[in-house]
């Protein structure tokens, strides 16, 4: 209700169907209602246009490199397409469906794993397939510059010996710098948020870096330089 999703039982517009996969209750009814709402609201996708959609998850696979799980919401994604997701650009090398099979095309409403990206996009990033690879790289470069400027703008929050000394002199907070590494981007985000919320009036927890994959030498060097803990 707070989010504007008022059930029909309360006089709203949101269709609700109580379901249980365990008891096998109302699954066909749910699918019927999805189709009905789609028809009434004219929620249609065009399979002939360039693909667009949302990144659901991203992980670093030892054998396959950066792997993003995406949902195609409009258009059709094909092997060989150039896509941009947030600040990451790449060429689709392979598409893997939800059964682990390799497919050539992914039409609207298809969740797929994409191989061939140049890095890890963030969950929630929108992706777009572009015909011009040079234009895609240009857009990615521009977005990276913006993200860098934003990061530099918040540089004042970084802990230095002087600022820590000043905080201690004021009887203020001590800071605990932490580096978070996780298997997938979603886990890293949740861990970072959860750890930050553990801060209290005595100790402030600060995430100085979060990433995906195994702990590497640069993480250890950063931890040594920042007196941080690697989780």
Buried (B, 14 or more C-beta within 10 A) or exposed (E): EEEEEBEEEEEEEBEBEEBEEEEEEBEEEBEEBEEEEEEEEEEEBEBEEBBBBBBBBBBBEEEBBBBBBBBBBBBBBBBEBBBBBBBBBBBBEBBBEEEEEEBEBBBBEBBBBBBBBBBBBBBEBBBBBBEEBEEBBEBBEEBBEEEEEEEEEEEEEEBEEEEBEEBEEEEEBEBBBBBBBBEBBBBBBEBBEEBEEEBEEEEBBBBBBBBBBEEEEEBEEBBEEBEBEBB
